Amino acid sequence: MSNSSESIYNLIPREEVKTEKPPRYMSKFREQVNQEKELNRAKSKTMGPAKVDVPSPEKYLLKHSKEPRLPERKLFAYKDNGKEKKPQVPKKTDKPLMGIHTQKNFIKNNAMETITAAPKKPQAISVDTENGDKQLLESSGLVPKYVKKKDYGQAPEYLQQRRDEVRRAQQAYDDYIRERLREGAMKQVSEEERQAVLQGLKMNWEELHRQYQGLSVVTDTVLKKQRKERLEREMKQLEKDMELVEKNKIIYVAKS
């Protein structure tokens, strides 16, 4: 006896044992599932550009049009308040009217109404391409629509309102200034004084600018940096003062 896997009996041919597989499981609902799956499917549905309705130029996007809006509040009322009640059920003693006939000839009346009816006016359209693309003529811009309005070419009403508001504000300011001048609480700076103040501001700016040009190029110390920043700050303030005096020809000074 040998415990090895090799043996002379292995040379004897043996019959091949074939294992039979059981039939594959097939659900009885297979055909129904396939049919339901094909109902919501379409070939090449996601290929190419989406086919959507072209927006009309008359229905352009308005401001706040996408914001949700609550419905208008209505007064609460019971349905059975006497106004919305259904008609009463007929009594068992009520009898419908029977045997009523009409002498009206509906065919003849319909024919006469059709003959005497005014013909419908065709809607005016405009064809703007060789392929026959069309649009309404009224909204195409080819018809003079806005020039026929009564207020065409006139200033809008809101501009007139703003003009009146500015005029009233200026009138109130002028009245305040006249009242303060009459009381002696302020005085108006003359043109000579204004020019003298402007020249003094320019001379001060030139002096600061001369000092600024004399600074060293390298600011390696804290004192140099602080002096440079102080000169720049004072020069900017003088520039604002000069601009204020140059723009305003009339200057009022309040008396202390």
C-alpha positions in Angstrom: 0.0 0.0 0.0 1.2 3.5 -0.7 -0.1 6.8 0.6 1.1 8.8 -2.5 -1.4 10.1 -5.0 0.2 8.2 -7.9 -1.0 4.7 -8.7 -1.0 2.3 -11.6 -4.7 2.0 -11.5 -5.0 5.6 -12.6 -4.0 4.5 -16.1 -7.2 2.6 -16.5 -9.7 4.7 -18.5 -12.8 5.7 -16.6 -16.2 6.7 -17.7 -16.8 10.5 -17.6 -19.5 11.3 -15.1 -21.8 14.1 -16.5 -23.6 16.2 -13.9 -27.0 17.3 -15.0 -27.8 20.9 -14.1 -31.3 21.7 -13.0 -33.3 24.1 -15.3 -32.6 27.8 -14.7 -35.3 29.5 -12.6 -37.6 31.6 -14.7 -40.1 33.9 -13.0 -43.6 33.8 -14.1 -43.8 37.6 -13.9 -40.9 38.1 -16.4 -43.0 39.1 -19.4 -45.1 41.5 -17.3 -42.0 43.2 -15.9 -40.5 43.6 -19.4 -43.7 45.1 -20.7 -43.9 47.6 -17.8 -40.3 48.5 -18.3 -40.8 49.3 -22.0 -43.7 51.6 -21.3 -41.6 54.5 -19.9 -38.7 54.0 -22.3 -37.9 55.8 -25.5 -35.1 55.3 -27.9 -32.5 58.1 -28.1 -34.6 60.2 -25.7 -31.5 62.0 -24.2 -29.7 62.5 -27.5 -29.7 65.9 -29.3 -31.0 69.2 -28.1 -34.1 69.3 -25.9 -37.3 70.0 -27.7 -38.9 72.8 -25.6 -41.3 75.6 -26.5 -39.7 78.7 -27.7 -40.4 81.6 -25.2 -42.6 84.4 -26.6 -41.2 87.9 -26.6 -44.5 89.1 -25.1 -44.0 86.9 -22.0 -40.5 88.0 -21.0 -39.2 87.3 -17.5 -40.3 89.9 -15.0 -38.7 90.8 -11.7 -39.9 88.7 -8.7 -42.0 86.6 -11.1 -40.4 83.4 -9.9 -41.0 84.1 -6.2 -43.7 82.1 -4.5 -46.8 84.1 -3.7 -49.4 83.2 -1.2 -53.0 83.3 -2.3 -55.1 86.2 -1.3 -56.7 85.9 2.1 -60.4 85.3 1.9 -63.0 85.6 4.6 -64.0 82.3 6.2 -67.6 81.3 5.5 -69.4 78.1 6.1 -70.7 76.3 3.1 -74.2 76.0 4.5 -74.7 79.7 5.1 -77.8 79.7 3.0 -76.3 81.0 -0.2 -74.4 77.9 -1.4 -77.0 75.3 -0.6 -77.9 72.8 -3.2 -81.5 72.9 -4.5 -84.0 70.9 -2.5 -84.8 67.4 -3.5 -88.1 67.2 -5.4 -91.0 65.9 -3.4 -92.6 62.7 -4.2 -95.8 64.5 -5.1 -94.1 66.6 -7.8 -94.7 65.5 -11.3 -92.5 66.6 -14.3 -94.1 68.4 -17.2 -94.8 66.0 -20.0 -95.9 66.4 -23.6 -94.2 69.8 -24.3 -93.1 70.2 -27.9 -91.4 73.1 -29.7 -92.1 74.3 -33.2 -88.5 75.7 -33.6 -86.6 74.4 -36.6 -83.0 74.1 -35.2 -81.5 73.1 -38.6 -83.0 76.2 -40.3 -82.0 78.5 -37.5 -78.5 77.3 -37.4 -78.2 77.7 -41.1 -79.5 81.3 -41.0 -77.1 82.2 -38.1 -74.2 80.8 -40.1 -75.1 82.6 -43.3 -75.7 86.0 -41.6 -72.7 85.7 -39.2 -69.9 88.2 -39.8 -66.8 86.5 -41.3 -63.8 86.1 -38.9 -61.0 88.5 -39.6 -57.8 86.6 -40.2 -55.0 87.2 -37.8 -52.1 89.3 -39.2 -48.8 87.5 -39.3 -45.3 88.2 -40.5 -43.1 85.6 -42.3 -39.4 86.5 -41.8 -37.5 83.5 -43.1 -37.5 81.5 -46.3 -38.6 78.4 -44.3 -41.9 80.0 -43.5 -41.2 80.9 -39.9 -43.9 83.3 -38.8 -44.9 85.5 -35.9 -47.7 87.9 -35.0 -47.5 91.1 -36.9 -48.5 93.3 -34.0 -45.7 92.1 -31.8 -43.0 91.8 -34.5 -42.1 95.5 -34.4 -43.0 96.1 -38.0 -46.2 97.9 -37.2 -46.1 101.4 -35.6 -47.8 100.6 -32.3 -46.2 102.8 -29.6 -46.0 106.0 -31.7 -49.8 106.2 -31.8 -50.1 106.4 -28.1 -51.4 109.7 -26.6 -48.3 110.2 -24.3 -45.7 109.2 -27.0 -42.7 111.6 -26.9 -43.7 113.1 -23.6 -41.8 113.0 -20.3 -43.1 110.3 -17.9 -45.2 111.3 -15.0 -42.6 110.1 -12.4 -39.9 112.4 -13.9 -42.3 115.3 -13.4 -42.8 114.3 -9.8 -39.1 114.0 -9.1 -38.6 117.4 -10.7 -41.2 118.9 -8.5 -39.6 117.2 -5.4 -36.2 118.7 -6.3 -37.7 122.1 -6.8 -39.5 122.0 -3.5 -36.4 120.9 -1.7 -34.3 123.7 -3.3 -37.0 126.2 -2.4 -37.0 125.1 1.3 -33.2 125.3 1.4 -33.3 128.8 -0.1 -35.9 129.9 2.5 -33.8 128.5 5.3 -30.7 130.4 4.1 -32.5 133.7 3.7 -34.0 133.3 7.2 -30.5 132.6 8.7 -29.0 135.5 6.8 -31.7 137.8 8.0 -31.2 136.7 11.6 -27.4 137.2 11.2 -26.6 133.6 12.1 -24.5 133.2 9.0 -22.8 135.2 6.3 -21.9 134.6 2.7 -18.2 134.4 1.8 -17.3 136.9 -0.9 -15.5 136.0 -4.1 -12.3 137.7 -2.9 -12.3 135.8 0.4 -13.0 132.5 -1.5 -10.0 133.1 -3.8 -7.8 134.0 -0.9 -8.7 130.8 1.0 -8.1 128.7 -2.2 -4.7 130.3 -2.7 -3.8 129.6 0.9 -4.7 126.0 0.5 -2.6 125.7 -2.6 0.4 127.2 -0.9 0.1 124.8 2.0 -0.2 121.9 -0.4 2.9 123.1 -2.3 4.9 123.3 1.0 3.9 119.8 2.0 4.7 118.6 -1.4 8.2 120.1 -1.2 8.7 118.4 2.1 7.5 115.1 0.6 9.9 115.3 -2.3 12.8 115.8 0.1 12.1 112.5 1.9 14.6 109.7 1.5 13.8 107.0 -1.0 14.4 104.2 1.6 12.1 104.2 4.6 14.1 101.9 6.8 13.0 103.4 10.2 9.7 103.8 11.9 10.1 107.6 12.1 10.6 107.9 8.4 7.6 105.8 7.7 5.4 107.8 10.1 6.5 111.1 8.6 5.8 109.9 5.1 2.3 108.7 6.0 1.6 112.0 7.9 2.5 114.1 4.8 0.4 112.0 2.5 -2.6 112.2 4.8 -2.3 116.0 5.1 -1.9 116.4 1.3 -5.0 114.3 0.6 -7.0 116.4 3.0 -5.8 119.7 1.4 -6.8 118.3 -2.0 -10.3 117.5 -0.8 -10.6 121.0 0.7 -9.4 122.7 -2.6 -11.9 120.6 -4.6 -14.7 121.6 -2.2 -13.9 125.3 -2.5 -13.5 125.2 -6.3 -16.8 123.4 -6.9 -19.0 125.6 -4.7 -19.0 129.2 -5.9 -21.4 130.3 -3.1 -20.2 129.5 0.5 -22.0 130.3 3.7 -20.2 130.4 7.1 -22.1 130.1 10.3 -21.3 132.6 13.0 -20.3 131.2 16.4 
